[in-house]
């Protein structure tokens, strides 16, 4: 148990959890951890070092020694892998899918557990992912599960990628997101599911501001 407060926001890809988590972290002056970025960077590192995405032993070794750093500059998360800026590279749907494959391997997840917990420092942490409330920070006082329909999430992801200058195709995105949801929900270890006591929010019909208000009110009430 730790006295350092944590707000966990879990949910499927494109549910808006990253945006909400960053807004709340900024407003509270808390640290922010994008746990998905760790899995994305690991998959990127595997690609760089010619490691197959199902080579459990080599990937676990890589996870233990992964040279990655996160900084927030101008409201954007900057991700460095072995001294190289990979912030944009890891955002493609291909990178997301590769991340979801390495994330399904139990020893890889175990190797990354402490690295994620180390982000819990004063004055507090806001983190988003799939198992933040269930596995990584089970004692977090504030837990949210944010979801939305697959079509709506694909639309949002399409817009996000376009803004970053990454070309994509909407029907491919719907198929990729659905496949990733299936893999993340059906895996044996740390499957995507709401933590006990989490506020469950469906944002299909809600704008960012409305979600932000509901999450803030939930935290203020506890
Ligand atoms: O959240 P994001 O889309 O960046 O996550 C990429 C992939 O990393 C997810 O599809 C999931 O398989 C994996 N992930 C995970 N546990 C987390 C965060 C992400 O398994 N806490």
Boltz pocket constraint, residues with backbone or C-beta under 6 A from the ligand:
constraints:
  - pocket:
      binder: B
      contacts: [[A, 11], [A, 13], [A, 14], [A, 35], [A, 36], [A, 37], [A, 39], [A, 40], [A, 95], [A, 96], [A, 99], [A, 100], [A, 101], [A, 103], [A, 104], [A, 128], [A, 129], [A, 130], [A, 131], [A, 132], [A, 180], [A, 184], [A, 190]]
      max_distance: 6.0
